Structures are given as structure tokens and as C-alpha cells.
Amino acid sequence: MMKSKVILEEDDFDLEELKKKVVEDSTSAVMTFSDVVKKESDGADLQNLEIRIYEGMTRNEMKRVKEQILKEFNINGIVLVQRIGILEAGENAMAIVVSSPEIEEAIEACVSCLEKFREYVPLWKKETTIDGKQHWVEEADELHSLYNRMVKWI
């Protein structure tokens, strides 16, 4: 039975626990990607990153990406995790965990999932520096471009 899951949450995650969710008897490879909140951006030290979502749209797009990966690759399972809220520098922000009977499939599925995730899943990110300055990571033009790409994919 295929093991797959999409998780949106404020709490941090444990990659080893996520791996357990996708491993089956036929698994020979687990590919894991973890995105962490960087500690520096454009020469400024960051205190935190606030990640905002539009719950229904973000969850639906994450599910759509997951389903595409399940159709395109010979994998045993996939878990996509996106944290939301205010995350401190150095903390986990996002993860993709893929298991497969084939090493190449696990790698290719994880890379493809990351590309699709970045292209289609709507997230709004605001960085706060240690001196209290804030700015949105995506500019309005980039958000408009994201929306247009999403509409084409749907």
C-alpha cells in the first residue's frame, strides 16, 4: 500500500520520523530534502522567517504536487511537510521524503517534487533581521507570476 502524506504545521519535524512514514519492505532508497531557515540574507543577520499561507490553496497544491509525483515515478511513498508561522533562523522549514525500490527513482522523484513545489505551492515569506527590519521575500510581481503559473498548471 502506497504511503503518502501532506503536512502543514507550526511544529518542527523530525526527519527520521518522517522516513518511517514512507519505508516499506521493498524500499532500497530514501531520498530526503530539508529546507532550513537561513541565518543570513543579503548581508543581514536574520532573526526569523514568517511563513504565511492560504490554507485551502496551499494544502490543495501540495496534494496536487504529491499526486503528480506518485503518478510519474515508481516510488513506495512520499511525505511533504511545510511549516507555517514564525520560524527561527536555523530551524526546519520544509521537507520532502521519498522512498523507492530504485535509487534513481527516489532521487528523481525528490528533485521533481521540489521543483513542482517551488513552482506551484503558494507561500508568503517575511524575513525579520536581528535589528528588527522586515521585508517580504517575494515581491508583488513574483506573486503575480506564481499565480499565473498555478493557473496554467491547473
N, C-alpha and C positions, 0 to 999 in steps of 0.2 A: 504494500500500500504506500502510495506517494505521501511523503511528509513535507508539508509546506505551510508557511505562516507569514503573515504580515503583522508587525507590531509597531504601534505608535505609543510612546510613553515618555513620561518625565524621568523615570528612574533609570539609573545606569544599568548596563547589562554585562554579563559575564560570557566571554566568547566560548569558553569551554562548555558552559551550559547550553549555549545556542548550538554548538556542534552536536551535542547529544540529541537534539531535536530532529536532525536530518540523517543520522547514520543508520544504515540498515545492514543486514548480513552481507549483501553483495557490494557494499561500499569499499572501494580501494583508495579513494581520494576525497579529501575535504579541502575545499578552497575557501579561505576566509579573507574578507576585506573589512577593515575597520577605519573609519574616518574619525579623527580626533580634532578637538578644538585647538587651533594653533595658538601659540603663546605670543606671536608677533605678526603684525600685518602692516605693510608699507612703512617699516621702520619704527612703528609704535608698539609698545608692550600692551598686550590685551589682558583685560581682567576677565571678561566673559563674552559669550555669544548668546544672543537670544534668538531662538528659532520659533517662528510662528507659522501656523498652517491654517488652511481652510479645511476643517476636519473631514467632511464628506468627500471633497475633491481630492485631497491628498491621499486618503485611505483608498479611494477608488482607483487612483492612478498607480499606487503601489501594488494593488491587487492585479491590475491590468499588466504591469511590467512582470510580475511574478508569473502570471498565466502565459505570457509570451515566452518566457524562458522555459517553462515547463513544456511547451509545445515544440520549441526549437531544438532542445538539447536532450540527450539521453542522461538524465540525472535521477537520483533517488529522492532528493529533497532540496528545498531552498527556504531560507528564512531571511526576510528583510526587516531590519529594525531601524526606525528613525526616532531619535529623542527629540522632545519639544520642551520649550520653556527656556529658562536661563541656565546655561551650561558654563562651568568654569574652564579656564584655559587648561589644556591637558586632558580633559575628560573625553570619553567616548561620545560621539555624536550620531554615528550611523554605522550599520554593519550589514554585510551580505555574507551568508554562509551557504555553500552549495556542496552537496555530496553526489558522487557518481561512481559507477563501476570503472570508469575510464578517467585517467588523469587529465588527458587533453580536454575532455568534455567538461570536467569540473572547472578548469582554468578558463576555457572559452565562455562557459555559461556565466561565470562570475564577472568577467570583463564586460560581456554583453549586457548583463544586468546593471552594472554600474553606469554604462553609457546610456542606457534607456532611462534609468532612474534620474540621472542628471538632466536629461533632456525633457522628461515629461512630468516628473513629480514636483508640484508647486510648493516651494518653501520660501519664507521670507526671513532673512537673517540680519540682525543688527549687532554690530560689534561695539563693545564699550572698552575704552583704553583704561589703563590704571590711573590716568589723570582725569577720568570721568567723561571724556569726549565720546560721543556716539555717532555712528553713521550706519546707514543701511548698506549691505554688501551689494545687492542688486539695485541698479538704477531703474527708473521707470521704463526706459526704453528696453532694457533687458527683460523686465517682467512682461512687457507687451510682446516681445519676441517669443518668450516662453509660452504665453497664451496662444499665439499663432501656431507654434509648433504642436502644441497639445491638440488644437482644433483639427489640424491636418492628420494627426495620428488617430484621432477618434473616428 
